[in-house]
Amino acid sequence: MNKREIGNKGEAMAASFLENKGIIILERNYQKRFGEIDIIGKEGNILLFIEVKYRKNESFGYPLESIGYFKRERIKKL
């Protein structure tokens, strides 16, 4: 599988996991000029912006470590 296929598989797994937790998926791969949000969901009255990071194992670092200041700022602009 190439990187895009792996990413799509990871996003599908994440969406399924979230739906099983009762989260309503509103949008996947939401794109605008500033970038993309992988999943937009809703839990009750809370809107969720979800960044999906696939890691084969923890030797590549924890997913949260890959969401730095600039990525958070880009998500805010979206």
Secondary structure, DSSP 8 states (H G I E B T S, - for coil): --HHHHHHHHHHHHHHHHHHTT-EEEEEEEEETTEEEEEEEEETTEEEEE-----SSGGG--GGGG--HHHHHHHHH-
